[in-house]
Amino acid sequence: MRKKVIISCLLVLLLGFFARTGMAAQKGLKVFISVDMEGISGVIHWDECTSGRRDYPLFRKLMTQEANAAIEGALAAGATEILVRDSHGSMRNILPDLLHPEAVLLRDWSGGPLIMMEGIDETFDAVIFLGYHARAGTPNAVLEHTMANPFYDVFLNGKKMGEAGINGTIAGHFGVPVVLIAGDLAVTNQVRKLFGDIETVVVKEGIGQAGKMLHPKKTQEMIKKKTEKALKRLKDFKPYKLNPPIKLEITFTDERSANRASWIPGAKRTGDRSISFTSNDFMDVVKFLSLPIHQGH
Ligand SMILES: [Zn+2]
């Protein structure tokens, strides 16, 4: 009789232990989702992602649905906190009433230097990029560019970076890895070269200025599944960190912008259209990049 009691007590304890450790792996997962618009399924033209233009309402709805797909995948993987950063243009594209109710939406410009990564901090477990696009100057890419300034090339410690690269490095600065990117084939290829074997969802493929598109329903299903998969193998991903000193090099599309930027404290003119800036603190570089260089026109 006593033996039976001891055995059942041990069983209860063991079950309790497995239940707790199982839950601990799932509970408290905090996910940051930055949603740009150029790389959303179906988007091919600036008219479709510029507020006030005729085609914009449809594509902002698709952008919201793509965010929902990632939110559903994150919830399925055990996320309990999800912050969605609207990361395009006005930063007021995602439709709040159509966004999944379990997520919190961060809208508009904050005035701070983190821009598309506003809201990120050390408490997050994973970063997801949706609707992203390739850096300026990439062939066969949909709406490729680098930030709102006239940047042609941006290098961080010698590595060519677009927005995904810069934002992924910001995430890494806070100790958070990028686990998934969705966008066109060009951006997913670029990001894999930088961040390694992260999950990718290719929603379209650029052919010159045109693009071959998968149906949004299909890409949303892929985003949901791959988000869940990525978060379930979170231990495979490492935050992307740069070793100080951190050297930022920018080549502008025009001489005038390089001249303007060269007057920012710490900047060095390195060529007709280029400058550099070096600091031991990556946040100094982030602040430098966010300065309103494109002014006086
Ligand atoms: Zn954008």
Residues whose N, C-alpha, C, O or C-beta is under 5 A from the ligand:
A	BS01	ZN	D36 M37 E38 S87 H88 G89
